[in-house]
Amino acid sequence: MLPYKDLEVTNEYIVREFSQNIDPIELMWHRDDEDRTIEVIGETNWQIQLDNQLPSSINECIFIPRHEWHRVIKGTGTLTLKIYKN
């Protein structure tokens, strides 16, 4: 089972939601097959961590290069993202 739910999928972006009830162990390190730009919808204290970097705020647009290891770190409340595939 996936740790998120896709609320909207288009050719340009995906709106994805991570529940506040998710077990943090489900938020695993992973890589994607395309470049992505992540934009948070609303404000949050969830974080993102890219390979060989410290966790950082996800409240501004984040570019994730193709095949770069990364993970989301749980905060409070629900996290909703708009993911643009490049």
TIMI-2910 file (N, C-alpha, C, CB; in pm, 1 decimal, decimal comma, always signed):
<rs>
+----------+----------+----------+----------+----------+----------+----------+----------+----------+----------+----------+----------+------+
!      n_x !      n_y !      n_z !     ca_x !     ca_y !     ca_z !      c_x !      c_y !      c_z !     cb_x !     cb_y !     cb_z ! resn !
+----------+----------+----------+----------+----------+----------+----------+----------+----------+----------+----------+----------+------+
!    +84,0 !   -119,6 !     +0,0 !     +0,0 !     +0,0 !     +0,0 !    +88,0 !   +125,2 !     +0,0 !    -95,3 !     +0,2 !   +122,6 !  Met !
!    +51,3 !   +222,8 !    -79,5 !   +128,7 !   +345,9 !    -89,9 !   +104,3 !   +435,7 !    +31,9 !    +93,0 !   +420,7 !   -219,5 !  Leu !
!   +205,5 !   +513,8 !    +72,2 !   +190,0 !   +600,9 !   +190,0 !   +119,6 !   +733,0 !   +158,7 !   +325,9 !   +630,1 !   +250,1 !  Pro !
!    +63,7 !   +746,1 !    +39,0 !     -1,0 !   +869,5 !     -3,0 !   -122,5 !   +837,2 !    -88,4 !    +97,4 !   +959,6 !    -80,3 !  Tyr !
!   -201,8 !   +942,2 !   -115,9 !   -317,6 !   +930,3 !   -203,6 !   -306,8 !  +1040,0 !   -308,8 !   -452,5 !   +940,7 !   -123,2 !  Lys !
!   -319,8 !  +1003,0 !   -437,0 !   -320,2 !  +1101,7 !   -544,3 !   -461,6 !  +1156,2 !   -559,3 !   -269,4 !  +1039,8 !   -678,2 !  Asp !
!   -476,2 !  +1287,6 !   -541,1 !   -606,7 !  +1352,0 !   -547,3 !   -641,3 !  +1398,1 !   -688,2 !   -611,0 !  +1469,5 !   -452,6 !  Leu !
!   -536,8 !  +1432,6 !   -766,8 !   -557,3 !  +1480,5 !   -903,4 !   -433,8 !  +1445,5 !   -985,0 !   -585,0 !  +1634,7 !   -906,5 !  Glu !
!   -454,6 !  +1392,4 !  -1103,8 !   -343,4 !  +1357,2 !  -1192,1 !   -371,4 !  +1415,7 !  -1329,8 !   -323,3 !  +1201,9 !  -1200,0 !  Val !
!   -276,5 !  +1496,0 !  -1380,6 !   -286,7 !  +1551,5 !  -1515,8 !   -156,3 !  +1519,4 !  -1588,4 !   -314,3 !  +1707,4 !  -1513,1 !  Thr !
!   -144,9 !  +1563,0 !  -1711,8 !    -20,2 !  +1544,3 !  -1786,0 !    +92,1 !  +1632,4 !  -1731,6 !    -42,4 !  +1574,3 !  -1933,8 !  Asn !
!    +57,4 !  +1739,0 !  -1659,2 !   +157,3 !  +1832,8 !  -1609,6 !   +193,9 !  +1814,5 !  -1463,3 !   +109,0 !  +1970,6 !  -1629,9 !  Glu !
!    +97,9 !  +1769,2 !  -1381,7 !   +126,2 !  +1759,4 !  -1238,1 !    +38,6 !  +1653,8 !  -1170,6 !   +105,1 !  +1895,2 !  -1170,7 !  Tyr !
!    +76,8 !  +1624,3 !  -1046,2 !     +0,0 !  +1535,1 !   -958,0 !    -22,5 !  +1612,0 !   -827,7 !    +75,8 !  +1396,2 !   -932,2 !  Ile !
!   -144,5 !  +1610,1 !   -775,8 !   -170,0 !  +1661,3 !   -641,9 !   -174,9 !  +1538,8 !   -550,5 !   -304,7 !  +1746,7 !   -634,9 !  Val !
!    -83,0 !  +1536,7 !   -454,3 !    -64,2 !  +1418,1 !   -370,0 !    -79,8 !  +1456,5 !   -224,0 !    +74,7 !  +1353,6 !   -394,4 !  Arg !
!   -144,8 !  +1368,0 !   -147,7 !   -171,0 !  +1394,4 !     -6,1 !   -112,3 !  +1283,2 !    +81,0 !   -322,7 !  +1407,8 !    +19,4 !  Glu !
!    -43,2 !  +1325,9 !   +187,5 !     +9,2 !  +1235,2 !   +289,3 !    -71,5 !  +1261,2 !   +416,6 !   +165,4 !  +1256,5 !   +313,1 !  Phe !
!   -133,1 !  +1157,7 !   +471,3 !   -220,1 !  +1171,4 !   +587,3 !   -140,6 !  +1201,2 !   +714,5 !   -302,4 !  +1044,8 !   +605,9 !  Ser !
!   -203,9 !  +1274,8 !   +803,9 !   -143,2 !  +1300,5 !   +934,3 !   -132,1 !  +1172,4 !  +1016,4 !   -224,3 !  +1404,9 !  +1010,9 !  Gln !
!   -205,3 !  +1067,6 !   +978,7 !   -203,9 !   +941,6 !  +1053,0 !   -100,1 !   +841,6 !  +1003,2 !   -339,1 !   +878,9 !  +1046,9 !  Asn !
!    -19,1 !   +879,8 !   +904,5 !    +78,8 !   +788,8 !   +848,2 !   +186,5 !   +754,2 !   +951,0 !   +142,0 !   +849,8 !   +723,2 !  Ile !
!   +230,6 !   +629,9 !   +949,3 !   +342,7 !   +587,5 !  +1032,2 !   +470,3 !   +637,4 !   +964,4 !   +344,8 !   +430,5 !  +1051,9 !  Asp !
!   +555,4 !   +714,7 !  +1033,2 !   +676,3 !   +769,2 !   +970,0 !   +765,6 !   +663,3 !   +904,9 !   +756,4 !   +844,5 !  +1072,3 !  Pro !
!   +758,0 !   +540,1 !   +949,7 !   +840,4 !   +432,9 !   +891,3 !   +803,2 !   +407,6 !   +744,8 !   +824,4 !   +302,7 !   +972,8 !  Ile !
!   +681,6 !   +446,6 !   +704,8 !   +637,2 !   +427,6 !   +566,6 !   +697,2 !   +529,3 !   +469,9 !   +487,0 !   +435,0 !   +559,9 !  Glu !
!   +755,1 !   +635,7 !   +522,2 !   +812,6 !   +742,0 !   +439,2 !   +958,6 !   +707,3 !   +410,3 !   +801,0 !   +882,0 !   +509,7 !  Leu !
!   +977,7 !   +618,8 !   +315,4 !  +1108,9 !   +560,9 !   +288,0 !  +1189,0 !   +643,0 !   +186,8 !  +1092,8 !   +419,0 !   +237,4 !  Met !
!  +1321,5 !   +627,2 !   +192,7 !  +1409,4 !   +682,6 !    +90,5 !  +1371,6 !   +620,7 !    -43,1 !  +1559,8 !   +656,6 !   +124,3 !  Trp !
!  +1367,5 !   +701,5 !   -147,2 !  +1334,0 !   +650,2 !   -280,5 !  +1390,3 !   +742,2 !   -388,4 !  +1180,8 !   +636,1 !   -296,7 !  His !
!  +1384,3 !   +695,3 !   -512,7 !  +1427,1 !   +773,7 !   -629,3 !  +1315,1 !   +769,4 !   -732,2 !  +1561,9 !   +718,7 !   -690,1 !  Arg !
!  +1305,5 !   +874,3 !   -813,6 !  +1205,4 !   +880,9 !   -919,7 !  +1275,6 !   +877,7 !  -1055,6 !  +1117,8 !  +1009,0 !   -905,7 !  Asp !
!  +1202,8 !   +836,8 !  -1157,8 !  +1260,3 !   +821,8 !  -1291,7 !  +1259,1 !   +949,7 !  -1374,3 !  +1186,6 !   +715,5 !  -1365,8 !  Asp !
!  +1212,4 !  +1061,1 !  -1316,3 !  +1214,3 !  +1188,2 !  -1387,6 !  +1243,6 !  +1300,6 !  -1289,0 !  +1079,6 !  +1213,0 !  -1460,9 !  Glu !
!  +1291,5 !  +1414,1 !  -1342,9 !  +1307,3 !  +1533,2 !  -1260,2 !  +1170,6 !  +1573,9 !  -1207,9 !  +1373,5 !  +1649,6 !  -1340,1 !  Asp !
!  +1168,5 !  +1627,5 !  -1087,2 !  +1042,9 !  +1673,7 !  -1029,4 !  +1062,7 !  +1806,2 !   -957,9 !   +986,2 !  +1569,4 !   -932,9 !  Arg !
!   +959,9 !  +1888,1 !   -962,6 !   +954,9 !  +2009,2 !   -881,5 !   +835,3 !  +1993,6 !   -788,8 !   +943,8 !  +2140,3 !   -970,4 !  Thr !
!   +860,2 !  +2012,4 !   -660,8 !   +758,4 !  +1991,7 !   -557,8 !   +715,5 !  +2126,7 !   -502,7 !   +811,4 !  +1900,1 !   -443,9 !  Ile !
!   +584,2 !  +2149,0 !   -498,6 !   +527,3 !  +2272,0 !   -442,0 !   +426,4 !  +2231,3 !   -335,9 !   +460,1 !  +2362,0 !   -552,9 !  Glu !
!   +442,3 !  +2282,3 !   -214,2 !   +348,2 !  +2249,7 !   -107,0 !   +221,8 !  +2334,1 !   -123,5 !   +412,7 !  +2273,5 !    +33,3 !  Val !
!   +108,5 !  +2275,1 !    -93,7 !    -18,5 !  +2346,6 !    -94,9 !    -52,9 !  +2375,6 !    +51,0 !   -133,1 !  +2263,4 !   -167,5 !  Ile !
!    -55,4 !  +2502,5 !    +87,9 !    -72,9 !  +2541,9 !   +226,7 !    +62,8 !  +2553,5 !   +294,0 !   -162,1 !  +2441,4 !   +301,5 !  Gly !
!    +63,3 !  +2564,0 !   +426,3 !   +188,3 !  +2569,1 !   +501,6 !   +199,2 !  +2444,6 !   +586,5 !   +196,4 !  +2696,3 !   +589,5 !  Glu !
!   +322,5 !  +2403,0 !   +612,5 !   +343,1 !  +2279,4 !   +685,6 !   +477,3 !  +2280,3 !   +756,7 !   +333,8 !  +2160,0 !   +592,0 !  Thr !
!   +490,6 !  +2193,3 !   +855,3 !   +621,5 !  +2173,9 !   +918,0 !   +682,4 !  +2039,3 !   +876,3 !   +608,9 !  +2181,6 !  +1072,0 !  Asn !
!   +621,1 !  +1972,4 !   +778,2 !   +683,9 !  +1854,5 !   +720,3 !   +813,8 !  +1899,9 !   +653,6 !   +588,2 !  +1782,3 !   +617,6 !  Trp !
!   +906,1 !  +1807,1 !   +633,8 !  +1034,5 !  +1840,2 !   +573,0 !  +1067,0 !  +1742,6 !   +461,4 !  +1146,0 !  +1839,7 !   +678,2 !  Gln !
!  +1167,2 !  +1778,8 !   +382,3 !  +1219,9 !  +1690,5 !   +278,5 !  +1369,4 !  +1676,6 !   +302,8 !  +1189,8 !  +1745,8 !   +133,7 !  Ile !
!  +1420,7 !  +1558,5 !   +274,5 !  +1564,1 !  +1536,1 !   +286,2 !  +1615,0 !  +1475,9 !   +156,9 !  +1597,1 !  +1444,4 !   +406,6 !  Gln !
!  +1712,7 !  +1543,5 !    +95,4 !  +1777,6 !  +1494,3 !    -24,7 !  +1906,0 !  +1423,7 !    +15,0 !  +1805,9 !  +1609,5 !   -124,5 !  Leu !
!  +1953,5 !  +1335,9 !    -70,3 !  +2073,5 !  +1257,8 !    -43,5 !  +2190,4 !  +1347,6 !     -2,5 !  +2111,2 !  +1175,3 !   -166,4 !  Asp !
!  +2258,3 !  +1309,4 !   +105,5 !  +2376,0 !  +1379,9 !   +157,5 !  +2347,5 !  +1523,8 !   +199,9 !  +2484,6 !  +1379,8 !    +53,8 !  Asn !
!  +2221,9 !  +1551,0 !   +239,7 !  +2185,2 !  +1683,6 !   +289,4 !  +2104,4 !  +1667,8 !   +417,5 !  +2104,6 !  +1763,3 !   +182,5 !  Gln !
!  +2101,7 !  +1773,1 !   +496,1 !  +2017,7 !  +1775,1 !   +615,3 !  +1872,8 !  +1799,5 !   +573,4 !  +2065,7 !  +1884,3 !   +715,9 !  Leu !
!  +1775,8 !  +1756,5 !   +656,0 !  +1635,6 !  +1786,2 !   +625,1 !  +1613,7 !  +1936,6 !   +613,6 !  +1542,7 !  +1727,3 !   +732,7 !  Pro !
!  +1521,5 !  +1974,9 !   +522,6 !  +1492,0 !  +2116,9 !   +504,0 !  +1341,7 !  +2137,2 !   +489,3 !  +1566,5 !  +2173,0 !   +380,5 !  Ser !
!  +1301,7 !  +2261,9 !   +505,7 !  +1161,3 !  +2299,1 !   +493,2 !  +1110,1 !  +2267,4 !   +353,3 !  +1141,8 !  +2448,1 !   +524,7 !  Ser !
!   +984,3 !  +2231,4 !   +346,6 !   +921,6 !  +2201,9 !   +217,6 !   +824,6 !  +2314,6 !   +180,4 !   +847,3 !  +2064,9 !   +222,3 !  Ile !
!   +834,5 !  +2429,2 !   +250,9 !   +743,0 !  +2541,0 !   +228,2 !   +779,8 !  +2627,8 !   +108,2 !   +737,8 !  +2626,4 !   +350,2 !  Asn !
!   +884,8 !  +2592,5 !    +37,7 !   +916,5 !  +2661,4 !    -88,1 !   +937,1 !  +2554,2 !   -193,2 !  +1044,1 !  +2754,2 !    -74,7 !  Glu !
!   +933,4 !  +2591,1 !   -320,1 !   +948,8 !  +2493,6 !   -428,3 !  +1083,3 !  +2423,1 !   -417,3 !   +935,6 !  +2562,1 !   -565,9 !  Cys !
!  +1081,6 !  +2293,0 !   -436,5 !  +1201,5 !  +2209,3 !   -428,5 !  +1217,4 !  +2136,5 !   -561,1 !  +1193,1 !  +2107,8 !   -309,1 !  Ile !
!  +1337,3 !  +2143,3 !   -617,9 !  +1368,2 !  +2067,4 !   -738,3 !  +1441,0 !  +1940,3 !   -697,6 !  +1453,6 !  +2151,4 !   -838,0 !  Phe !
!  +1392,3 !  +1826,0 !   -748,5 !  +1454,8 !  +1696,9 !   -720,0 !  +1499,6 !  +1636,2 !   -852,6 !  +1356,2 !  +1600,6 !   -643,7 !  Ile !
!  +1630,7 !  +1628,2 !   -874,3 !  +1680,5 !  +1570,3 !   -999,9 !  +1646,8 !  +1421,9 !  -1011,7 !  +1831,6 !  +1589,5 !  -1010,5 !  Pro !
!  +1631,5 !  +1377,9 !  -1133,1 !  +1605,3 !  +1237,8 !  -1165,9 !  +1705,9 !  +1147,1 !  -1094,3 !  +1611,8 !  +1215,6 !  -1319,3 !  Arg !
!  +1657,2 !  +1041,8 !  -1033,8 !  +1735,1 !   +937,1 !   -966,1 !  +1807,6 !   +983,5 !   -840,1 !  +1835,3 !   +881,0 !  -1061,1 !  His !
!  +1776,6 !  +1102,2 !   -787,6 !  +1836,9 !  +1144,4 !   -660,8 !  +1755,8 !  +1086,2 !   -545,2 !  +1843,5 !  +1300,4 !   -650,9 !  Glu !
!  +1825,5 !  +1024,4 !   -450,9 !  +1759,7 !   +969,1 !   -332,9 !  +1700,8 !  +1082,5 !   -250,0 !  +1858,9 !   +885,0 !   -248,3 !  Trp !
!  +1578,2 !  +1062,6 !   -200,0 !  +1513,0 !  +1162,0 !   -115,7 !  +1402,2 !  +1096,7 !    -35,2 !  +1457,3 !  +1277,6 !   -200,3 !  His !
!  +1356,7 !  +1168,9 !    +66,5 !  +1244,6 !  +1122,2 !   +148,7 !  +1173,2 !  +1241,2 !   +209,9 !  +1293,2 !  +1025,5 !   +259,5 !  Arg !
!  +1048,2 !  +1217,8 !   +248,4 !   +968,1 !  +1316,8 !   +319,7 !   +974,5 !  +1280,9 !   +467,3 !   +819,2 !  +1320,9 !   +267,4 !  Val !
!   +982,3 !  +1381,1 !   +552,9 !   +985,8 !  +1361,0 !   +697,5 !   +857,4 !  +1417,5 !   +756,3 !  +1111,8 !  +1428,4 !   +761,7 !  Ile !
!   +787,3 !  +1333,5 !   +829,5 !   +654,8 !  +1368,4 !   +881,4 !   +658,5 !  +1485,9 !   +978,5 !   +593,4 !  +1248,6 !   +949,9 !  Lys !
!   +559,7 !  +1572,4 !   +960,8 !   +534,2 !  +1682,1 !  +1053,8 !   +395,2 !  +1663,2 !  +1112,0 !   +547,5 !  +1821,2 !   +983,5 !  Gly !
!   +331,5 !  +1772,6 !  +1149,5 !   +195,8 !  +1764,5 !  +1202,7 !    +95,8 !  +1796,4 !  +1091,8 !   +177,4 !  +1861,2 !  +1322,8 !  Thr !
!    -22,1 !  +1741,2 !  +1103,8 !   -127,0 !  +1766,2 !  +1005,5 !   -103,9 !  +1689,0 !   +876,6 !   -136,0 !  +1914,0 !   +975,5 !  Gly !
!   -190,4 !  +1713,0 !   +780,5 !   -184,2 !  +1648,5 !   +649,4 !    -93,8 !  +1729,9 !   +558,3 !   -326,0 !  +1633,6 !   +587,5 !  Thr !
!    -14,7 !  +1661,8 !   +474,4 !    +71,6 !  +1727,0 !   +376,7 !    +10,6 !  +1710,3 !   +238,5 !   +215,6 !  +1668,6 !   +381,0 !  Leu !
!     -9,6 !  +1821,0 !   +167,8 !    -59,7 !  +1817,1 !    +30,4 !    +43,1 !  +1884,9 !    -59,2 !   -200,0 !  +1886,6 !    +18,3 !  Thr !
!    +83,9 !  +1812,3 !   -164,4 !   +187,0 !  +1859,5 !   -256,4 !   +135,6 !  +1863,9 !   -397,9 !   +309,9 !  +1771,3 !   -249,0 !  Leu !
!   +190,1 !  +1955,6 !   -477,1 !   +170,4 !  +1955,4 !   -622,0 !   +306,2 !  +1917,8 !   -679,7 !   +117,5 !  +2096,8 !   -677,6 !  Lys !
!   +310,5 !  +1807,8 !   -754,4 !   +435,2 !  +1753,8 !   -807,4 !   +433,9 !  +1771,6 !   -958,8 !   +453,7 !  +1603,0 !   -768,1 !  Ile !
!   +531,1 !  +1848,5 !  -1006,9 !   +545,1 !  +1870,8 !  -1151,5 !   +654,5 !  +1778,1 !  -1202,2 !   +578,7 !  +2021,7 !  -1184,4 !  Tyr !
!   +620,1 !  +1692,6 !  -1298,4 !   +719,1 !  +1604,7 !  -1360,1 !   +782,4 !  +1678,3 !  -1477,5 !   +654,6 !  +1469,9 !  -1406,7 !  Lys !
!   +914,7 !  +1680,6 !  -1482,6 !   +985,6 !  +1751,9 !  -1589,0 !  +1043,8 !  +1654,0 !  -1689,1 !  +1096,7 !  +1840,0 !  -1530,7 !  Asn !
+----------+----------+----------+----------+----------+----------+----------+----------+----------+----------+----------+----------+------+
</rs>
